[in-house]
Amino acid sequence: MKKDWTTKLIHSDSQVPEGFSSLVSPLYRGSTVLFPQAAAANDHWNQHEVGYTYGLYGTPTTLELAAKVCELEKGFRTFITPGGQGAIALIHFALLKAGDHVLLPESIYGPNRMLANGVLRRFGVEASYYPPLAGREIETVFRANTRVVWCESPGSITMEVQDVPAIAEVAHRHGAIVALDNTWSSGIYFDAFAHGVDVTMQALTKYIGGHSDLLLGSVTAPDAAMYERLGATCQLLGCAASPDDCSLALRGMKTLAVRLKTVERSAYAVAQFLQERSEVEAVLHPALPSCPGHEIWKRDFTGSSGLFSFVFHQRVTREQVQAFVDALKLFKIGYSWGGVTSLAMAYDFHSPKRPSYGSRIVRLYVGLEDVDDLKTDISQALQSLIS
Ligand SMILES: Cc1ncc(COP(=O)(O)O)c(C=O)c1O
């Protein structure tokens, strides 16, 4: 058929050589998926079952990332979401309905709490909170309509390591599902499904991305039944993840092992260094006995990561804590972690439900810089407490 040049822009007859073979996974973008004939058109979300139908449900790039995260978490299948918070929302919306009750630890990631307190309550779901160090005692706060129990171990900022198997045992007896935010361990250092968890999520934004340049999340199901429960909601919430970001995450994954090992070693060294400082009251690093739940970390985890907190002595004021953070040169001030750059953030907790660290708590993320340089940076910033 003869074609005008404007048609050729869209329906080209140009050729490229075949047979390209490289170490890099191809990047597949696309919203429209083509069907071979009219009768084959289909818009089911489960691309594993019916083949590719629509870019919203994943291109081969999205599904490659999902499959690799799933392999590491030893799950059945994984959904990729536009961010970690999107993964949290997917779990809530897929597993809860009006009249249900959800339990969350006091140490849960802040926006997860805000979603439960705000949107979920508006939709008729009750939310209440339990002390993160509760094991079997969590039974006392169960209600007849408790359907989902969240865990996040260690907890955000205050770092309590949870007795997930004990919580799961109680939850299962009450017919409730255990959901875990497994971002801290990157799905590697805590084998969630072997410890009784029913569904996991991670912010891939952190370690899997690894370079502070993308936002993605994952939700992993251990079996076909949970996968089906999540899938329909995932479709209707429009959880589209950019294949470009997935491609970056696939690249990040290749260096995950060396990055995780380095940040584990360096963060532990920085934590030990802080433990010796007279200005510091406690170091909340799961691999140190001063961290609440340390014994559980020893029992259930196979490693630690780059994120921990420490608490200044009572005599240190809020202004001094902020001056310390401001005086750091290598540690930058910013949210989100898991990249190559070390970060520091001062927090202010005045809830009666959390340990009374007040404004003396600082969270550090240790990146890939030389660990002696990081210690020197902290030492010079601690000088600001004296001057
Ligand atoms: C423990 C935890 N879960 C979830 C999230 C949310 O991830 P995202 O920033 O990709 O939405 C974060 C982000 O800080 C986090 O720290």
The ligand as a MOL file (V3000), in Angstrom:
LIG
                    3D

  0  0  0     0  0            999 V3000
M  V30 BEGIN CTAB
M  V30 COUNTS 16 16 0 0 0
M  V30 BEGIN ATOM
M  V30 1 C 8.4690 2.3560 56.3700 0
M  V30 2 C 7.9330 3.0920 55.1840 0
M  V30 3 N 6.8620 2.5870 54.5450 0
M  V30 4 C 6.3150 3.2230 53.4890 0
M  V30 5 C 6.8540 4.3880 53.0100 0
M  V30 6 C 6.1810 5.0860 51.8450 0
M  V30 7 O 6.9390 4.9870 50.6920 0
M  V30 8 P 6.8260 6.0740 49.5130 0
M  V30 9 O 7.6080 7.2640 49.9510 0
M  V30 10 O 7.4060 5.3550 48.3270 0
M  V30 11 O 5.3660 6.3660 49.3180 0
M  V30 12 C 7.9740 4.9420 53.6360 0
M  V30 13 C 8.5590 6.2070 53.1470 0
M  V30 14 O 9.2450 6.9230 53.8390 0
M  V30 15 C 8.5160 4.2810 54.7640 0
M  V30 16 O 9.5780 4.7750 55.4260 0
M  V30 END ATOM
M  V30 BEGIN BOND
M  V30 1 1 1 2
M  V30 2 1 2 3
M  V30 3 2 2 15
M  V30 4 2 3 4
M  V30 5 1 4 5
M  V30 6 1 5 6
M  V30 7 2 5 12
M  V30 8 1 6 7
M  V30 9 1 7 8
M  V30 10 2 8 9
M  V30 11 1 8 10
M  V30 12 1 8 11
M  V30 13 1 12 13
M  V30 14 1 12 15
M  V30 15 2 13 14
M  V30 16 1 15 16
M  V30 END BOND
M  V30 END CTAB
M  END
